[in-house]
Amino acid sequence: MADAPDAAPQERERAGSDTRNTDTELTLPEAVLMLALGDEEGRIDVDDRAALPFGLAAAVLLTLAARGRIRHEDDLWTVADDTPTGDPALDPALRAMAASGDDPRGTMHWLRALPGVTTDDEGDEDGLRDRMLRHLTAEGVLEEKEHRFLGVYPYQRYPTVDPDPEQRVRAQVRRVVLEGEKPDERALALIALMEACGLTHDVFDAKERDDAGERLDELTEDARVARAVSSVNAETIAAVLTATSAATAAATHPL
């Protein structure tokens, strides 16, 4: 999932590295993606496809805010520092937000816009999710496999080949929710995002979600009031989580 925790104090920004240190934590956007990605099949579950783009965009916003690159005030986002982070999930988003210039946009706008933002590279039309999949493949966490629908139309799957980074995240989330372990910043932000965009079923079964309902509510509230996310203020977190919940609800339960 660095100069401020997006929430992991031990994280470093990675630029130009084509190998992953097995001790390196996933960034917050990477953690959201990996939890939604089927390990063996390498595909996004159909129940997650509508919600995941908002979860990824929200994770990008919180990460950039935690790193001091963007600022949120009166539900408008401005760029405070356009220095590239070296992260392929973050930098195209940062450039897009910087390009808005004197016309700052609100949280809902960016939740909808960031999943489709591409890089400036000629011929690169990958949006946020596909760009992250390619990056995790280059780092040896995923493997790209081409399949063909009806033997003609190509499509890609991304099965996990190095499960350790995701398993560490998954185990921590389960300890925090089910065993009462105190969360660090990244874990708290991740759990709040999972709850906001309906991705908790990727980590907990139905009985566990029922049994841990109060704990999930408590953790989400802690995130909203920034009790353990000191690098991002409460107003910003609340705005992102509220907008993510609303965008997910509109996408998954249209009128």
HELIX and SHEET records of a PDB file:
HELIX    1   1 LEU A   28  ALA A   36  1                                   9    
HELIX    2   2 VAL A   46  ASP A   48  5                                   3    
HELIX    3   3 LEU A   52  ALA A   66  1                                  15    
HELIX    4   4 ASP A   91  ALA A   99  1                                   9    
HELIX    5   5 THR A  107  ALA A  113  1                                   7    
HELIX    6   6 LEU A  114  GLY A  116  5                                   3    
HELIX    7   7 LEU A  128  ALA A  138  1                                  11    
HELIX    8   8 ASP A  164  GLU A  179  1                                  16    
HELIX    9   9 GLU A  185  ALA A  196  1                                  12    
HELIX   10  10 THR A  200  ASP A  202  5                                   3    
HELIX   11  11 ALA A  206  ASP A  211  1                                   6    
HELIX   12  12 GLY A  213  ARG A  224  1                                  12    
HELIX   13  13 ALA A  234  THR A  252  1                                  19    
SHEET    1   A 3 ILE A  70  GLU A  73  0                                        
SHEET    2   A 3 LEU A  76  VAL A  79 -1                                        
SHEET    3   A 3 ARG A 105  GLY A 106 -1                                        
SHEET    1   B 2 LYS A 145  PHE A 149  0                                        
SHEET    2   B 2 TYR A 153  ARG A 157 -1                                        
END                                                                             
